[in-house]
Amino acid sequence: VDEIGETRFFSALEGALSQGLRLIQVREKQLEPAALERFAKRVVTLCQPVGARVLLNGEASMAREVGANGVHLSASRLMALLQKPEGLLCAASCHNAAELARAASLGLDFVLLSPVMRTLSHPGNAPLGGTQFTQLLNEYPLPVYALGGLQPADIAVAWAHGAHGVAMQRAAWAA
């Protein structure tokens, strides 16, 4: 939202929902808690009628408060977590084998593994590339979505490397 503005974002969200989007992560780290809560409630309100699920990147308590279906954990929150939040869909951002192992040991629902390619949001992070991505997923028990510099057209390549799909930030709203 920070890059495209709320009006354009909500218009793009409505369009994406009408085209079949069924899972969205509210990841607005720049917003103060009260503004994030208002924003997330609006997203949930738009998503519920079409059955789209919403994950809040943040605290499980706020996810429950806004009516989100679940929570998305940053890697640091994942590593500090003692148990999976009860009653919520739970996902996490992972970047290495230790984080993937932690997510599996907690029985999370799925993970996003990144960065697959170079990204604007994390320019200093070295991308995993296809080979390392595939090695990390070898016999991994949870669904994994590839993230980082990907486009909708990259889904077939992601599947070939063992991913369940792709997750996008900027590319999701480019259309």
RAKAHU-V305641 format. One record per backbone hydrogen bond with DSSP energy under -0.5 kcal/mol. CO is the residue of the C=O (numbers start at 0). NH is the residue of the N-H. E is the energy in kcal/mol with one decimal. If there is no record, write none. Layout:
# RAKAHU-V305641
CO/NH/E  CO/NH/E
This chain:
# RAKAHU-V305641
0/4/-3.2  4/8/-2.3  5/9/-2.9  6/10/-1.8  7/11/-2.6  8/12/-2.9  9/13/-2.2  10/14/-2.0  11/15/-2.7  12/16/-2.7  13/17/-2.0  14/18/-1.1  15/20/-2.6  16/19/-1.2  21/52/-3.1  23/25/-0.5  23/54/-2.8  24/26/-0.9  25/56/-2.8  26/28/-0.6  27/30/-1.8  31/35/-2.8  32/36/-2.4  33/37/-2.0  34/38/-2.6  35/39/-3.1  36/40/-2.3  37/41/-1.8  38/42/-2.1  39/43/-2.8  40/44/-2.4  41/45/-1.8  42/46/-2.1  43/47/-2.5  44/48/-0.6  46/49/-1.0  46/50/-0.5  46/51/-2.0  47/50/-1.5  52/23/-2.3  53/68/-1.8  53/69/-1.6  54/25/-3.3  54/56/-0.6  55/57/-1.2  55/71/-2.5  58/62/-2.0  59/63/-2.3  60/64/-2.0  61/65/-2.4  62/66/-0.6  62/67/-2.3  63/66/-0.9  68/88/-2.4  69/55/-2.2  70/90/-2.2  71/57/-1.0  72/92/-2.5  73/77/-2.7  74/78/-2.4  75/79/-1.2  76/80/-1.1  77/80/-0.9  84/87/-1.1  88/70/-2.4  89/108/-2.6  89/109/-1.1  90/72/-2.7  91/111/-2.7  93/113/-2.3  95/99/-2.1  96/100/-2.5  97/101/-2.1  98/102/-2.3  99/103/-2.2  100/104/-2.5  101/105/-1.6  102/106/-0.5  102/107/-2.2  103/106/-1.0  108/142/-0.6  109/91/-0.9  110/112/-0.5  110/144/-2.5  111/93/-3.1  111/113/-0.5  112/146/-2.0  114/127/-3.4  115/128/-1.8  119/122/-0.6  121/124/-1.6  127/131/-0.7  128/132/-2.0  129/133/-2.5  130/134/-2.2  131/135/-2.4  132/136/-1.3  133/137/-0.6  134/137/-0.9  136/139/-2.4  142/110/-2.1  143/163/-3.6  143/164/-0.7  144/112/-2.4  145/166/-2.9  146/115/-2.2  147/116/-1.6  150/153/-2.0  151/154/-1.4  152/155/-0.5  153/157/-2.4  154/158/-2.6  155/159/-2.1  156/160/-1.2  157/160/-0.5  157/162/-2.6  158/161/-1.8  164/145/-2.5  166/147/-0.5  168/171/-0.5  168/172/-0.6  169/172/-1.4  170/173/-0.7
